[in-house]
Amino acid sequence: MIQVKIPDVDRLHIAEVYRQTPKLVYAAARTTLRRTITKTKKLIAINTRKVYQVKSSYVKAALTVEAPKGGNLVAAVRATGKSVKLAGFQVTFSRKRLPVKVRVKKSSPLKPVKGLFRNDFPSGYSGLMHRRQPTRYPLKTPAGHSVPQMVEKPQVFTSVEQEAERYMAQTFLHEVDFRVWRAAHKAASKGG
């Protein structure tokens, strides 16, 4: 959960604006939430890829955004989904194609996975397969972490939370000031 911390001086300024025109502060808060939620989704994708060797498309596809609706000033970014196929991480093949090496976390080296191979049949599934037994079948499609598991790791979530809080506080103050300036500008142009 992201909590916005606004300095006391700015808090007094916002309170004064709110007493005069609460609609301006509400509009500023609504716009700020929409911008912050978009920025947070981007931050989650970037910071997840700093820790994990996962393709960006898998992370972005697992994120859904709930924007504020009606009079409710609540927004959320949710990470849902199943485990990402191992092909979504870094996979290398040698000339002989065995052993296949995989890297899930950026901090770890490429590791060989016994029984992992690339299936290139023209008909049916083509991709990574894993044979756990000496017999020919059964074959499994290997998977790594799910996007929710990657996002909730402290290395990812803490940095996203801090950056989103900072962005939201700056944007909210900017939006309030902009709306006050625009209202004053409109009043001056009507009067003169």
Secondary structure, DSSP 8 states (H G I E B T S, - for coil): -------HHHHHHHHHHHHH-HHHHHHHHHHHHHHHHHHHHHHHHHHHHHHB---HHHHHHHEEEE---TT----EEEE---EEEGGGSEEE--TT--S-EEESBTTS--EE-TTEEEE--SSS--EEEEE-SSSS--EE--EEEEHHHHHTSHHHHHHHHHHHHHHHHHHHHHHHHHHHHHHHHHHHHHH-
